[in-house]
Amino acid sequence: MSGAALIWCPFPDEDAALAAIHVLLDERLIACGNVLPAMTSIFVWNGVKDTAREVGVLLKTGTGLLQTAIRRLTELHPYQDPAVLGWHCDAAAPATLAWLAEIPEKS
């Protein structure tokens, strides 16, 4: 059975986040996407300090789909160079692992 993996990514707004989540679900690259409410991001980009209002997205997938889901999310994202972070989970509940294993891994 595949392990659990998570992806974190900020989006400019909820509509863009929901659109990407729907595509990733339809393409069976994730099992779930959570949109976290408005947050303030303070960052340095291209040498300039800036502030933006964004929403956060947390995606749940299997370890075998992690890299493919990250690549696809990067293609779907409205930012030219989105901040996309993915990692393998060290532990997960057995039912969660079984649920994630239902996502068919593509060859």
Chimera marker file (.cmm) of the C-alpha trace (Angstrom):
<marker_set name="trace">
<marker id="1" x="0.000" y="0.000" z="0.000" r="1" g="1" b="0" radius="0.5"/>
<marker id="2" x="1.205" y="3.495" z="-0.848" r="1" g="1" b="0" radius="0.5"/>
<marker id="3" x="1.956" y="5.980" z="1.896" r="1" g="1" b="0" radius="0.5"/>
<marker id="4" x="0.448" y="9.389" z="2.511" r="1" g="1" b="0" radius="0.5"/>
<marker id="5" x="1.724" y="12.669" z="1.088" r="1" g="1" b="0" radius="0.5"/>
<marker id="6" x="0.716" y="16.311" z="1.425" r="1" g="1" b="0" radius="0.5"/>
<marker id="7" x="1.082" y="19.360" z="-0.810" r="1" g="1" b="0" radius="0.5"/>
<marker id="8" x="0.939" y="22.969" z="0.394" r="1" g="1" b="0" radius="0.5"/>
<marker id="9" x="0.415" y="25.891" z="-1.954" r="1" g="1" b="0" radius="0.5"/>
<marker id="10" x="-0.872" y="29.483" z="-1.652" r="1" g="1" b="0" radius="0.5"/>
<marker id="11" x="-3.312" y="30.829" z="-4.269" r="1" g="1" b="0" radius="0.5"/>
<marker id="12" x="-4.367" y="34.397" z="-5.073" r="1" g="1" b="0" radius="0.5"/>
<marker id="13" x="-8.045" y="33.647" z="-4.320" r="1" g="1" b="0" radius="0.5"/>
<marker id="14" x="-10.536" y="30.919" z="-3.506" r="1" g="1" b="0" radius="0.5"/>
<marker id="15" x="-11.883" y="30.608" z="-7.064" r="1" g="1" b="0" radius="0.5"/>
<marker id="16" x="-8.440" y="29.797" z="-8.481" r="1" g="1" b="0" radius="0.5"/>
<marker id="17" x="-7.783" y="27.334" z="-5.659" r="1" g="1" b="0" radius="0.5"/>
<marker id="18" x="-11.105" y="25.541" z="-6.160" r="1" g="1" b="0" radius="0.5"/>
<marker id="19" x="-10.587" y="25.321" z="-9.917" r="1" g="1" b="0" radius="0.5"/>
<marker id="20" x="-7.195" y="23.633" z="-9.462" r="1" g="1" b="0" radius="0.5"/>
<marker id="21" x="-8.544" y="21.244" z="-6.813" r="1" g="1" b="0" radius="0.5"/>
<marker id="22" x="-11.401" y="20.156" z="-9.088" r="1" g="1" b="0" radius="0.5"/>
<marker id="23" x="-8.997" y="19.372" z="-11.940" r="1" g="1" b="0" radius="0.5"/>
<marker id="24" x="-6.656" y="17.424" z="-9.659" r="1" g="1" b="0" radius="0.5"/>
<marker id="25" x="-9.609" y="15.444" z="-8.277" r="1" g="1" b="0" radius="0.5"/>
<marker id="26" x="-11.007" y="14.774" z="-11.757" r="1" g="1" b="0" radius="0.5"/>
<marker id="27" x="-7.575" y="13.584" z="-12.917" r="1" g="1" b="0" radius="0.5"/>
<marker id="28" x="-7.335" y="11.340" z="-9.821" r="1" g="1" b="0" radius="0.5"/>
<marker id="29" x="-4.084" y="12.927" z="-8.642" r="1" g="1" b="0" radius="0.5"/>
<marker id="30" x="-5.402" y="13.780" z="-5.168" r="1" g="1" b="0" radius="0.5"/>
<marker id="31" x="-8.040" y="12.435" z="-2.800" r="1" g="1" b="0" radius="0.5"/>
<marker id="32" x="-8.884" y="15.751" z="-1.132" r="1" g="1" b="0" radius="0.5"/>
<marker id="33" x="-8.150" y="19.454" z="-1.203" r="1" g="1" b="0" radius="0.5"/>
<marker id="34" x="-8.678" y="21.880" z="1.667" r="1" g="1" b="0" radius="0.5"/>
<marker id="35" x="-8.905" y="25.626" z="1.064" r="1" g="1" b="0" radius="0.5"/>
<marker id="36" x="-7.841" y="27.585" z="4.114" r="1" g="1" b="0" radius="0.5"/>
<marker id="37" x="-9.348" y="31.038" z="4.533" r="1" g="1" b="0" radius="0.5"/>
<marker id="38" x="-7.719" y="34.317" z="3.643" r="1" g="1" b="0" radius="0.5"/>
<marker id="39" x="-4.210" y="34.803" z="4.956" r="1" g="1" b="0" radius="0.5"/>
<marker id="40" x="-1.651" y="37.543" z="4.698" r="1" g="1" b="0" radius="0.5"/>
<marker id="41" x="1.584" y="36.491" z="3.024" r="1" g="1" b="0" radius="0.5"/>
<marker id="42" x="4.717" y="38.570" z="3.546" r="1" g="1" b="0" radius="0.5"/>
<marker id="43" x="7.588" y="37.547" z="1.292" r="1" g="1" b="0" radius="0.5"/>
<marker id="44" x="10.620" y="38.544" z="-0.724" r="1" g="1" b="0" radius="0.5"/>
<marker id="45" x="10.260" y="37.847" z="-4.452" r="1" g="1" b="0" radius="0.5"/>
<marker id="46" x="12.830" y="38.917" z="-7.035" r="1" g="1" b="0" radius="0.5"/>
<marker id="47" x="14.595" y="40.948" z="-4.360" r="1" g="1" b="0" radius="0.5"/>
<marker id="48" x="11.501" y="42.944" z="-3.397" r="1" g="1" b="0" radius="0.5"/>
<marker id="49" x="9.657" y="42.622" z="-0.090" r="1" g="1" b="0" radius="0.5"/>
<marker id="50" x="5.887" y="42.470" z="-0.626" r="1" g="1" b="0" radius="0.5"/>
<marker id="51" x="2.595" y="41.591" z="1.042" r="1" g="1" b="0" radius="0.5"/>
<marker id="52" x="-0.382" y="39.818" z="-0.516" r="1" g="1" b="0" radius="0.5"/>
<marker id="53" x="-3.742" y="38.433" z="0.540" r="1" g="1" b="0" radius="0.5"/>
<marker id="54" x="-3.947" y="34.759" z="-0.442" r="1" g="1" b="0" radius="0.5"/>
<marker id="55" x="-5.698" y="31.519" z="0.478" r="1" g="1" b="0" radius="0.5"/>
<marker id="56" x="-3.814" y="28.385" z="1.424" r="1" g="1" b="0" radius="0.5"/>
<marker id="57" x="-4.415" y="24.967" z="-0.095" r="1" g="1" b="0" radius="0.5"/>
<marker id="58" x="-3.542" y="21.638" z="1.502" r="1" g="1" b="0" radius="0.5"/>
<marker id="59" x="-3.846" y="18.602" z="-0.769" r="1" g="1" b="0" radius="0.5"/>
<marker id="60" x="-3.850" y="14.946" z="0.270" r="1" g="1" b="0" radius="0.5"/>
<marker id="61" x="-2.459" y="12.291" z="-2.062" r="1" g="1" b="0" radius="0.5"/>
<marker id="62" x="-0.472" y="9.072" z="-2.125" r="1" g="1" b="0" radius="0.5"/>
<marker id="63" x="3.316" y="9.007" z="-2.189" r="1" g="1" b="0" radius="0.5"/>
<marker id="64" x="3.335" y="7.457" z="-5.653" r="1" g="1" b="0" radius="0.5"/>
<marker id="65" x="1.369" y="10.412" z="-7.065" r="1" g="1" b="0" radius="0.5"/>
<marker id="66" x="3.181" y="13.207" z="-5.242" r="1" g="1" b="0" radius="0.5"/>
<marker id="67" x="5.564" y="14.330" z="-8.008" r="1" g="1" b="0" radius="0.5"/>
<marker id="68" x="2.904" y="14.080" z="-10.736" r="1" g="1" b="0" radius="0.5"/>
<marker id="69" x="0.413" y="16.053" z="-8.624" r="1" g="1" b="0" radius="0.5"/>
<marker id="70" x="3.027" y="18.758" z="-7.954" r="1" g="1" b="0" radius="0.5"/>
<marker id="71" x="3.857" y="19.051" z="-11.663" r="1" g="1" b="0" radius="0.5"/>
<marker id="72" x="0.179" y="19.280" z="-12.618" r="1" g="1" b="0" radius="0.5"/>
<marker id="73" x="-0.600" y="21.800" z="-9.873" r="1" g="1" b="0" radius="0.5"/>
<marker id="74" x="2.264" y="23.971" z="-11.115" r="1" g="1" b="0" radius="0.5"/>
<marker id="75" x="0.763" y="23.879" z="-14.646" r="1" g="1" b="0" radius="0.5"/>
<marker id="76" x="-2.723" y="24.787" z="-13.377" r="1" g="1" b="0" radius="0.5"/>
<marker id="77" x="-1.653" y="27.547" z="-10.999" r="1" g="1" b="0" radius="0.5"/>
<marker id="78" x="-2.280" y="31.159" z="-12.067" r="1" g="1" b="0" radius="0.5"/>
<marker id="79" x="1.110" y="32.346" z="-10.735" r="1" g="1" b="0" radius="0.5"/>
<marker id="80" x="4.022" y="32.027" z="-13.164" r="1" g="1" b="0" radius="0.5"/>
<marker id="81" x="6.230" y="30.455" z="-10.478" r="1" g="1" b="0" radius="0.5"/>
<marker id="82" x="3.972" y="29.219" z="-7.656" r="1" g="1" b="0" radius="0.5"/>
<marker id="83" x="5.351" y="28.120" z="-4.298" r="1" g="1" b="0" radius="0.5"/>
<marker id="84" x="4.467" y="24.416" z="-4.209" r="1" g="1" b="0" radius="0.5"/>
<marker id="85" x="5.794" y="22.200" z="-1.427" r="1" g="1" b="0" radius="0.5"/>
<marker id="86" x="5.183" y="18.472" z="-1.122" r="1" g="1" b="0" radius="0.5"/>
<marker id="87" x="6.285" y="15.926" z="1.425" r="1" g="1" b="0" radius="0.5"/>
<marker id="88" x="5.812" y="12.314" z="2.452" r="1" g="1" b="0" radius="0.5"/>
<marker id="89" x="3.999" y="11.891" z="5.763" r="1" g="1" b="0" radius="0.5"/>
<marker id="90" x="5.830" y="9.984" z="8.485" r="1" g="1" b="0" radius="0.5"/>
<marker id="91" x="2.601" y="8.596" z="9.942" r="1" g="1" b="0" radius="0.5"/>
<marker id="92" x="-1.086" y="8.322" z="9.079" r="1" g="1" b="0" radius="0.5"/>
<marker id="93" x="-4.167" y="6.582" z="10.416" r="1" g="1" b="0" radius="0.5"/>
<marker id="94" x="-4.817" y="3.193" z="8.778" r="1" g="1" b="0" radius="0.5"/>
<marker id="95" x="-8.161" y="4.378" z="7.388" r="1" g="1" b="0" radius="0.5"/>
<marker id="96" x="-6.485" y="7.421" z="5.833" r="1" g="1" b="0" radius="0.5"/>
<marker id="97" x="-3.857" y="5.230" z="4.174" r="1" g="1" b="0" radius="0.5"/>
<marker id="98" x="-6.588" y="2.937" z="2.820" r="1" g="1" b="0" radius="0.5"/>
<marker id="99" x="-8.494" y="5.945" z="1.442" r="1" g="1" b="0" radius="0.5"/>
<marker id="100" x="-5.395" y="7.319" z="-0.290" r="1" g="1" b="0" radius="0.5"/>
<marker id="101" x="-4.618" y="3.874" z="-1.693" r="1" g="1" b="0" radius="0.5"/>
<marker id="102" x="-7.925" y="4.052" z="-3.590" r="1" g="1" b="0" radius="0.5"/>
<marker id="103" x="-6.424" y="6.710" z="-5.892" r="1" g="1" b="0" radius="0.5"/>
<marker id="104" x="-5.209" y="4.687" z="-8.877" r="1" g="1" b="0" radius="0.5"/>
<marker id="105" x="-1.512" y="5.248" z="-9.408" r="1" g="1" b="0" radius="0.5"/>
<marker id="106" x="-0.739" y="6.053" z="-13.026" r="1" g="1" b="0" radius="0.5"/>
<marker id="107" x="2.171" y="4.413" z="-14.758" r="1" g="1" b="0" radius="0.5"/>
<link id1="1" id2="2" r="1" g="1" b="0" radius="0.2"/>
<link id1="2" id2="3" r="1" g="1" b="0" radius="0.2"/>
<link id1="3" id2="4" r="1" g="1" b="0" radius="0.2"/>
<link id1="4" id2="5" r="1" g="1" b="0" radius="0.2"/>
<link id1="5" id2="6" r="1" g="1" b="0" radius="0.2"/>
<link id1="6" id2="7" r="1" g="1" b="0" radius="0.2"/>
<link id1="7" id2="8" r="1" g="1" b="0" radius="0.2"/>
<link id1="8" id2="9" r="1" g="1" b="0" radius="0.2"/>
<link id1="9" id2="10" r="1" g="1" b="0" radius="0.2"/>
<link id1="10" id2="11" r="1" g="1" b="0" radius="0.2"/>
<link id1="11" id2="12" r="1" g="1" b="0" radius="0.2"/>
<link id1="12" id2="13" r="1" g="1" b="0" radius="0.2"/>
<link id1="13" id2="14" r="1" g="1" b="0" radius="0.2"/>
<link id1="14" id2="15" r="1" g="1" b="0" radius="0.2"/>
<link id1="15" id2="16" r="1" g="1" b="0" radius="0.2"/>
<link id1="16" id2="17" r="1" g="1" b="0" radius="0.2"/>
<link id1="17" id2="18" r="1" g="1" b="0" radius="0.2"/>
<link id1="18" id2="19" r="1" g="1" b="0" radius="0.2"/>
<link id1="19" id2="20" r="1" g="1" b="0" radius="0.2"/>
<link id1="20" id2="21" r="1" g="1" b="0" radius="0.2"/>
<link id1="21" id2="22" r="1" g="1" b="0" radius="0.2"/>
<link id1="22" id2="23" r="1" g="1" b="0" radius="0.2"/>
<link id1="23" id2="24" r="1" g="1" b="0" radius="0.2"/>
<link id1="24" id2="25" r="1" g="1" b="0" radius="0.2"/>
<link id1="25" id2="26" r="1" g="1" b="0" radius="0.2"/>
<link id1="26" id2="27" r="1" g="1" b="0" radius="0.2"/>
<link id1="27" id2="28" r="1" g="1" b="0" radius="0.2"/>
<link id1="28" id2="29" r="1" g="1" b="0" radius="0.2"/>
<link id1="29" id2="30" r="1" g="1" b="0" radius="0.2"/>
<link id1="30" id2="31" r="1" g="1" b="0" radius="0.2"/>
<link id1="31" id2="32" r="1" g="1" b="0" radius="0.2"/>
<link id1="32" id2="33" r="1" g="1" b="0" radius="0.2"/>
<link id1="33" id2="34" r="1" g="1" b="0" radius="0.2"/>
<link id1="34" id2="35" r="1" g="1" b="0" radius="0.2"/>
<link id1="35" id2="36" r="1" g="1" b="0" radius="0.2"/>
<link id1="36" id2="37" r="1" g="1" b="0" radius="0.2"/>
<link id1="37" id2="38" r="1" g="1" b="0" radius="0.2"/>
<link id1="38" id2="39" r="1" g="1" b="0" radius="0.2"/>
<link id1="39" id2="40" r="1" g="1" b="0" radius="0.2"/>
<link id1="40" id2="41" r="1" g="1" b="0" radius="0.2"/>
<link id1="41" id2="42" r="1" g="1" b="0" radius="0.2"/>
<link id1="42" id2="43" r="1" g="1" b="0" radius="0.2"/>
<link id1="43" id2="44" r="1" g="1" b="0" radius="0.2"/>
<link id1="44" id2="45" r="1" g="1" b="0" radius="0.2"/>
<link id1="45" id2="46" r="1" g="1" b="0" radius="0.2"/>
<link id1="46" id2="47" r="1" g="1" b="0" radius="0.2"/>
<link id1="47" id2="48" r="1" g="1" b="0" radius="0.2"/>
<link id1="48" id2="49" r="1" g="1" b="0" radius="0.2"/>
<link id1="49" id2="50" r="1" g="1" b="0" radius="0.2"/>
<link id1="50" id2="51" r="1" g="1" b="0" radius="0.2"/>
<link id1="51" id2="52" r="1" g="1" b="0" radius="0.2"/>
<link id1="52" id2="53" r="1" g="1" b="0" radius="0.2"/>
<link id1="53" id2="54" r="1" g="1" b="0" radius="0.2"/>
<link id1="54" id2="55" r="1" g="1" b="0" radius="0.2"/>
<link id1="55" id2="56" r="1" g="1" b="0" radius="0.2"/>
<link id1="56" id2="57" r="1" g="1" b="0" radius="0.2"/>
<link id1="57" id2="58" r="1" g="1" b="0" radius="0.2"/>
<link id1="58" id2="59" r="1" g="1" b="0" radius="0.2"/>
<link id1="59" id2="60" r="1" g="1" b="0" radius="0.2"/>
<link id1="60" id2="61" r="1" g="1" b="0" radius="0.2"/>
<link id1="61" id2="62" r="1" g="1" b="0" radius="0.2"/>
<link id1="62" id2="63" r="1" g="1" b="0" radius="0.2"/>
<link id1="63" id2="64" r="1" g="1" b="0" radius="0.2"/>
<link id1="64" id2="65" r="1" g="1" b="0" radius="0.2"/>
<link id1="65" id2="66" r="1" g="1" b="0" radius="0.2"/>
<link id1="66" id2="67" r="1" g="1" b="0" radius="0.2"/>
<link id1="67" id2="68" r="1" g="1" b="0" radius="0.2"/>
<link id1="68" id2="69" r="1" g="1" b="0" radius="0.2"/>
<link id1="69" id2="70" r="1" g="1" b="0" radius="0.2"/>
<link id1="70" id2="71" r="1" g="1" b="0" radius="0.2"/>
<link id1="71" id2="72" r="1" g="1" b="0" radius="0.2"/>
<link id1="72" id2="73" r="1" g="1" b="0" radius="0.2"/>
<link id1="73" id2="74" r="1" g="1" b="0" radius="0.2"/>
<link id1="74" id2="75" r="1" g="1" b="0" radius="0.2"/>
<link id1="75" id2="76" r="1" g="1" b="0" radius="0.2"/>
<link id1="76" id2="77" r="1" g="1" b="0" radius="0.2"/>
<link id1="77" id2="78" r="1" g="1" b="0" radius="0.2"/>
<link id1="78" id2="79" r="1" g="1" b="0" radius="0.2"/>
<link id1="79" id2="80" r="1" g="1" b="0" radius="0.2"/>
<link id1="80" id2="81" r="1" g="1" b="0" radius="0.2"/>
<link id1="81" id2="82" r="1" g="1" b="0" radius="0.2"/>
<link id1="82" id2="83" r="1" g="1" b="0" radius="0.2"/>
<link id1="83" id2="84" r="1" g="1" b="0" radius="0.2"/>
<link id1="84" id2="85" r="1" g="1" b="0" radius="0.2"/>
<link id1="85" id2="86" r="1" g="1" b="0" radius="0.2"/>
<link id1="86" id2="87" r="1" g="1" b="0" radius="0.2"/>
<link id1="87" id2="88" r="1" g="1" b="0" radius="0.2"/>
<link id1="88" id2="89" r="1" g="1" b="0" radius="0.2"/>
<link id1="89" id2="90" r="1" g="1" b="0" radius="0.2"/>
<link id1="90" id2="91" r="1" g="1" b="0" radius="0.2"/>
<link id1="91" id2="92" r="1" g="1" b="0" radius="0.2"/>
<link id1="92" id2="93" r="1" g="1" b="0" radius="0.2"/>
<link id1="93" id2="94" r="1" g="1" b="0" radius="0.2"/>
<link id1="94" id2="95" r="1" g="1" b="0" radius="0.2"/>
<link id1="95" id2="96" r="1" g="1" b="0" radius="0.2"/>
<link id1="96" id2="97" r="1" g="1" b="0" radius="0.2"/>
<link id1="97" id2="98" r="1" g="1" b="0" radius="0.2"/>
<link id1="98" id2="99" r="1" g="1" b="0" radius="0.2"/>
<link id1="99" id2="100" r="1" g="1" b="0" radius="0.2"/>
<link id1="100" id2="101" r="1" g="1" b="0" radius="0.2"/>
<link id1="101" id2="102" r="1" g="1" b="0" radius="0.2"/>
<link id1="102" id2="103" r="1" g="1" b="0" radius="0.2"/>
<link id1="103" id2="104" r="1" g="1" b="0" radius="0.2"/>
<link id1="104" id2="105" r="1" g="1" b="0" radius="0.2"/>
<link id1="105" id2="106" r="1" g="1" b="0" radius="0.2"/>
<link id1="106" id2="107" r="1" g="1" b="0" radius="0.2"/>
</marker_set>
